[in-house]
């Protein structure tokens, strides 16, 4: 622990006692979803975790402090308050020095999770290699940080707006195993299947935990990416999604939107262009990922106690 890190008592005691704990990000709360869906979903995933006997550990930066484990009032503040930043790994030091607040991305959330001793992290979809990155070099810090911390990331794959093939290449270069959860085909966030296969498949939480324990007990650094397909009933039509992404990406380029503003803009436009279909899928997949992540956390806790 250090003077900049505040882990709430419930989370700290659970980690110390070996109880199941799952970390959650907050950039989806601050920049990923419209109000009131953002606050409602953040509260809902916490409730899902508790209903499954798992302690939720939501991460954020609040008033210049790294926080692991938030109150509902703090979630309301992040989801509705003005001037809350999108806090990736590069932003953490500046926010600490200036007393700022930010919703943590995958990259920063998994760092905070590891600092607090948490091994399982749940999100919607990870960032990756953006289309046109061969000229823009727009590659999310999520990938690099996943290679550095011993945390398993449970998600629905890469965000649909990315170049999935190139993202897989970078994941391979960084040594991050991509594991399909009960699937041999890589999920694509809003859709259940992409054109890409996965090398490894886990059929249940026990499989995932065996991968985790074997790697980390051997002293091999780095995380895992567990890709869970969005529930079938909430999958977006692939043709509709493809057309909407192409249009939104073109619009972002025409408006000169760059860097960390690209993803929030495109995801917002997808919701409009698909008449809410991507928003429905997003909410559904986060709930589903939470259930899977909690099952893994319970299995990991049980195995460690044994």
Secondary structure, DSSP 4 states (H G I P E B T S, - for coil): --TTEEE-HHHHHHHHHT--EEEE-SHIIIIIS-TTHHHHHHHHHHHHHHHTT-EEEEEEEETTEEEES--HHHHHHHHH-TT-EEE-GGGHHHHHHHT--EEE-HHHHHHHHHHTT--EEE-S-B--BBTTHHHH--B-HHHHHHTTS--EEEESBB-TTB-HHHHHHHHHHTT-EEEEES-SB--BTTBS--S-B-SEEESSHHHHHHHHHHHHHTT----EEEE-PPPGGGPPPHHHHHHHHHHHHHHHHHTT--TTHHHHHHHHHHHHHTTTHHHHHHHHHHHHHHHHHHHHHHHHHHHHH-
